[in-house]
Amino acid sequence: MKKIYKGVMVAISVIGLVAILLFIFWQLQPSKKLNIYILDKTVTRSNRPEHRALVWVLNQDRIVGPDGKTYRVNEDYWGFFPIDLNQQLFDFKAIRLNEVDAYAAAYDAAYYADCYGVYSFEWYKNDAQPIRSSKVYGGLNQNDYLLLKSMKDMGKLIIGEYNMFSTPTNALMRSKAEELFNVSWTGWSGVFCRNLTPNEAGGPAPWMPKLYESQHLKPWPSEGKGIILLSNDGLVDVLVDGEDLNSAFPVIISDNTGISRFGLISEIPFAGWFEFVVPGSNAVTPSTFKINTTQQGLQKLRAIGLTNEFPAVIQAKSNEFTFYFAGDFTENKVTMFTSKMMGGKFLNQLLEGKSENSQFFYKFYSPLMENILNSYINKTQ
């Protein structure tokens, strides 16, 4: 028994020593200052998964704020701050109209991680309801847009992400944001669902089958995997694996620009939410979503005005630092403490295994952001 105890203590000591050394090696790397405005209006959990991946990349790459300190996932952002779920207490941090110009000048970059917002049943009631619930806070507003516009006019880096255009963002702000990022939003979003059976783990929200059945006048396809499609007008459709899909997982395919400039791999599965957008003239699309449909599935998409290939990453113009990500890229439950260790990517892959979300983060999102950020820093500093 003593030998086992001694062996355990030795192992813990070795692991602790290695962790300390990896932290020291990370800390010895030169830091790069970048004052980045992070906006996240959809914070329903204390671990802030909606912008967690972004902060991990910033820390791992030694990108620090103007005060020289690393970014903190729970504090260094603007948007919604849950305080006490039981008492329904929250706060939000937002800029005023008369502050836009000053903040546009002060910040080097902006990343709008999620503008959708917070709804009652998704937040303090923490309950799966058969209908959509009421808004607590959210949507892209005038001040959010004006900050982006001012920063873009100054040649600064701006990045928008999935859920910027949908309700509760109003039509005017949506149109202005589309013009800013050089994209057109179709109004449709989709997500991979590993279990179409309602009320089971990994299944759809209860209101989805109810809406589908009322619209299509037939039962919800309640078995197997699939892709759920939702429109901003409340329409629901489903692509079923084996009937409409040859493969249930959407994938992101990167072209030569994505591979050579952004360090991406040629193809990666994506399990999160995505939206159907159309690039504007002169826009660059280094990465594209592809849904592997059967002929029946392709006909379903065409019937609602969609295709099975559409942009995933859009650069407004080749000479601009303006990007739009048409997927929920930065929402990830990545392990944060490794962000301050040398070789954090390798450590996390050991800890997290090879899930779709993990592989997407390390093989797509992380290199994409590292290359965008470092390219911008090298050009402007």
N, C-alpha and C positions, 0 to 999 in steps of 0.2 A: 504493500500500500504506500509506504514511504517512497519507494522508487517511482511509482506512478505519479505521486504528488510532486516529487522533485523534477520528473520529466516534464510535467505540465508547466511548472514554474519556469523551467529553462526555456521551453517553447514560447511562453508568454513574454519572457525577457527578450528573447531574440526578435520576436515580432515587434515589440515595442521599440527596440533599438533600430531596427530597419525602418520603421515608420518615422522615427525622429530624424534619421539620416536623410530619408527621402524628402522630408519637409525642409531640412537645411539646404539640400541641393537645389530644391525648388526656389527657396528664398534667395539663393545666391545668383539666380538668373536676373539679368537686367530687366527692370520694369519699364513699361510704356504707358504714358499718361493719355487717357482719353475720357473726356467728360461726356458720358452717354446718358441720354434721357430715355429711361425705360418706362413704357406705359403698359399697365396691365389692369384692366377693369374687371377681370373674371377670376378673382381670387376667392374661392369658396373653401379652401383648405389651408391649414396653418403651414404646410410645407411648401406652399407656393409653386406647384408643379408647372403652372402656365408659363413661367419665365425662368424656371430653374436651370434648364439646359444652357440658356444664354449666359447666366451668371457663372456657371461651371466653366464654360469656355473662356470667359474673361479672366477668371482666376487662374486657370491652368496656364494660360498664355501670358500671365503676369501683366495684364492690362489693368491699370489702377485708375482711380479717380483723381481729380485735380489736387486733392490733399495727400496723394501718395498712398492711400489706403485701399485695400481690396474691396470689391463690391460685395455687399451682403444681400442675400436673396430675400430676407424678410423685411428689409428696411429701404434699400436703395432703389426704389421705383416710385412711380406715380400711379394713382388709381385707387382701387378698393382695398381697405384694410379691415378685415374682420377682427373684432376685439373680444366679444363674448357671445358665443352661439346661443347659450341658454337664455340670455337676456336680450338677444337680438340687437346687440350693440355693434356698431361699425363706425368707421371714419373713412373719408376719402381725401386724397391729395390731388388738387387740380390747379392749373394756372388760370389767372384772370385775364381778361382781354387786354388790360393796360400793361400786363407783364409779358406779353408774347414777344415783342421785339427784344426785350432785355434777355429773356431766356434763349431766344434764337441765337443771339450773339454769344451768350455764355457757354452753351452746349456745343460740343464738337460733332455729335451724332445723335440720332434718335432711332429707337426701335420700338414700334408699336406691337407688342407681343399678342395682345388680345383685347379687342374693343367691345366684344359682345355684351359683357356685363354680368350682373348677378340677379338671379330670380329667386323668389321666396322659397320654393320647395327644394331648390338646388343648394340653398345656403342653410339658413337657420332651422328650417323644418326637416332637412336631411331626409326627405321622403320621396319615394317614387310614386308620382301621381298619374292618374289616367288622362289628365289634361295638362296643358302648359300653364305655368303659374305666372304671377304678376311680377313686373320688373321692380327691383330694388334700386338699381343703379346701372347705367351702361350706355353704349352707343358712342360713335364718333361724333363729337360736337364741333361747333364753329372754332373754338379756341384750339382744339386738337389739330384741326385742319390748318389753321393759320400758322401754327408753330411749324408744321411740316413744310408748308409753302415757303415761309421765310427762310428756313434752313436750306431748302433745296435751292432757292434763289442765291444763297451765299455759297453754293457749291459743296455743301456739307453732305455727309452720309445719312440717308434716311432709309429705313427698312420697315415695310408694312407686312403684316402676316394675316393669314386666314381669319375670317370673321370681322373684317373691317367694314364690309359693305352691307351686311345683312341687318335686318331689324334687330335692335331698335335705332340704328343709324337712319336718319331721314333721307329722302330722295335727293335733296339739294346737296347735302354733305357727301352722299354717295357719288353723285355725278362729279363733284369737284375732286374727290379722292381718286376716282377712276382716271380723270385727266392727268392728275399729278403723277400717278404711277404708270400711265400709258397702258392701261388694261380696260377691258369691258367685262363687267360681271354679268353672268347669265341668270343669276338668281337661284341656281341649283348648287347643292352641296351633297356630299356623300361620305359614307364611312363603312369600312369593313366590319362585318358582324360575324363572330365565330360561332354564334348559336342563335338562330332565328326564333327559337322557342320563347314566347313571352314568359316573364316571371321566373326565369332561370338565370343562373350566373352567365354573364356575357351576352345576355339577351337584350332585345330592344326595350326602349322606354315604353311603358304601358299605353301611352297615348298614340304611339305610332301604328300598331295594328288596328286600333279603333278607327283612326282616320283613314287608313288604307281600305278597310272593309266598307266604310261608308262611301268612299269615292269610287271603288272598283266593283262594288256589289258582289264580292266573292271573298272566301276566307283568306286570311293572312297565311302565307306559306311558312308553316311553323316548324320546319325541320331543316337541319343542315346549316351550312354557312351561306353567306351572301353579302351583297352590298346594298345598304339602304340609301335611297335617294330622297332628299327633301328639298322643296322649293320654298322661296321666301313668301310665297302666297299660300303656303300650307298644304301643297300637294305632296303625296307620298307614293313612292314606287319602290320595287325591290327587284334586284337581279339575283337569281338563285343559282348557287353552285351546281353544276351538272346539267342545268337547263339553259340558263342564260349566260353562264360563265364556264370557260374551260379551266380557269384557275380563279379561286375566290379572292386572292390577294391582289390589290392594285400594286403596280410597281412604278418606280421612277427610273426613267432611262435618261442618261446624260450623254450629250454629244461630245465632240472633240474639245470644244471650248470648256465644257464642264469638267472634263477629265484633265486637260492640260493646265487650265487657268485656276480652277477651283479645287483640284485634287480629288475629284469625285470618282467613284467606281461606275462602271457602265450601266449597272442595273442593281436596284435595291428594293425589296418589298417595303410597303408603307401601310401601317395598320391604323393610322389616325384619321381624323376628319380632313377632308379636302373640298375644294370648290372648283367649279367649272368656270374658267375665265378665258377671254380671248385677248391675245396680245395686240397692241396698237401698232401702227406703222413705225418702222425703225427699231422696234423693241427687240431685245436679244433674249432668246429662251434656251439657256444651256441645259436645262433639265425639263423633262416632259412626263406627265402621268400617262400610264397606259393601263386600260382595263381589258383583260383577255376575254373578250366576249365570244359567244357563239353567234351564229347568224341571227338567231332569235333575240339574243341580248342586244345586239347591235341595232336591230329594228326597234326594240323598246327605247333605246337611247335616242335614235333619230326621231321617233314619234313625239318626243318632248323637246326636240331641238338641240340635242347634245351629240357628242362624238365620243369614241372610246380612247382618243388621244387628245390631251390638252395640257397647257403649260403648268409646270410645277414651280419653276423659278423664272422670274421675269426681271430683266434689267431694262429700265425705261429707254435708255439709249446707251450705246457702247461707251460713250465718253462721260457718262453721268454715274454718280454714286447713289443711284436710286433703284431700290430693289423691292419686289413684291414676292412673297412666298405664299403660294396658293394651297398650303396645307398647314396643319397645326404642328409645325416643326419643333417649336421650342418647349412644348409641354412634354416633360419627361421626368420620371422619378429617379433620375441619375443620383448616385451617391455623392453627396457634396464634400465630405471631408477629404476625399482623394483629389479634389481640385487644387489643393495646396500641397501636393506631393509630386516630386519628379516621377514621370511615368504614370500619371494618374489614369490615362486611358487604359493601359495594360492592367492596372490594378482593378479598375472597375469591371473590365470584362471578365476577370477572374471571379469577382464578387457577384456579378449579375448574370453570368452565363451568356447564352447566345439567343436571347429572345429577339423578336422582330424589332421591338422598340430600342433595345440595346444596340443591335447591329446598325439600325438606322442612325442612331446618335453618333456612333464612333466612325462609321464609314461614309456618312453623308453630311449630317448637320454640322458636326464639329469641324471637319476640313473646310466646308463651305464658309462658315463664319470666320475661321482663322484666316483664310485667304482674303476674304472681303475686308476684314478689320485691318490686317497687316498691310494690305495694298493701300488702303486709305491712310493709315498712319504714316507709311513710308512716303506717300506723296505730299502730305500736308505738314509734316513735322521735320 
